[in-house]
Amino acid sequence: MTKPPLPAIGSRHDRFNLVFLAAVDMLRTEWPELKGVRFELGSLPVGDTGERMPRWTVDRANDLIVVHRIVVERLDKAHGQPLNRADEFHRRLLIENAVFGAAAEYLGRDPYDLGADPFH
C-alpha cells in the first residue's frame, strides 16, 4: 500500500508564499543580521503611498519587513507580462527580487550584495 500523492500547491498565494519563505530562509542563513527580523506577507501597503505603490515596507524600529504580495503580483512584469502570466522561472525571480530588495533596504546594502558568494 502506498499513500496517495500530496495535493499540488493550489493557489497563487500558496505558490508566492513558498518562494517567499525559501528566499527569506536563504537570506537568514547568509546574513546573521536578518535572523531577528520578522518577514511578513501583506496584501497591500497601508496609508498614503504617494505616486508609486511600494513592493515592500521596511520598519527598522520594529525589525519588520513586509512584502506586499498583490503589488508584486499585479505590477511587476517579466518580459512585459504580469506575474500571474509569467512562466514559473520568471515568477520566482520577481518574488525573490522583492524579498532581496526589501532585505537590502533594511540592511542599507545593494540587493546584489545579498546573494550567496559562490567562492565563500
N, C-alpha and C positions, 0 to 999 in steps of 0.2 A: 504494500500500500504506500502511496505517496500522497503528500499534501497537494492540494490544488495550487496552481501558481498564484503568486501575490498579484493583487489587482494593480493595474497600471496607475501611475500618478495621474489623477484626472484633470484637475482644474489648472488654469493658468496660474492662479495663486499658489498652488502646490508646487508647480514647476519653478516659479520665481523663487519661492521660499527655499527650495532645495539648493539652487545655485547661490542664493544669498548666503545661506548658512555655510556652504562649502568655502566661499570666499572669505567670510568672517573667520572661520576656523583656520584657514591658511595664514591670514594676516596676524592673528593672535599667536600663532606658532612662530612666525618670523619676527614679530615686533612685540617684545615684552611690555612696552608702554601701553599696549592696547588690551592687555589681559583684564584690567579692571573696568574697561569701558563697556557700557551696555549698547549693543546694536539692536535696533528695533525696526520693524517694517511698519510704516504708516501708509495710509492710502493717499491723502493729500495734505499739503502744508496748511498750517493753521495761521490765521491772521493775514495782514496785508503783505503780499509778496512782491509788490511793485510790478514792473513791466515783465520780468522773466519769472517763470514758475520754477522754483528750485527743485532739483532732483533729490536733495538731501538737506537735513538740518543738523548742524553741529552745536551742541551745548556743552562746552568745556567745563563750566561751573558744576554741572551735574554728571560729568563723564558719560554723556549720552550722544549717540549718533542715530538719527532716524533717516532711513531711505524711504522715499515716497514712491511706492510701487506704481500707482496709477500714472504718475507723471512720467516715470521711466518707461512704462509700457506704451503710453499713448503719444508721448512727444519725442522720445529718442528714436533715431532712424538708423537702419542698417541698409545700405545701398538704396536709400530713398524709401524703404519700406518701414512702416511702424513695427514695433517689437512683436506684436501679435501676428504679423505676417512674415516675419524674418525666419530664416532657417534656424535650426537648433544651435549651430555653432555661433552664429551672429547674435542670437538671442542671449546666449551665455556671455558673450563678450560685452554686450550692452549692460547687462546686470552687474557683471564684475567691474566694469568701468565706473558705475555709480558707487559701488562699495569702496573701491580703491580711491576714488575721488574724495569721498566723504572722510575716509581714514586719513588721507594725505592732508586734507584741510585741518583735521583735528590735530595732527602731529606737526603741522606747519612745514610740510615737505612736498616735493613734487610726486605725483602719483607714480611716475616711472621709477622712483627710488624704492618703492614698496615691494616690487616683485622679488621672488626668490632669486638669490645670486647663484647661478649655476657653478661658479668657481669657489664658493664658500664651503 
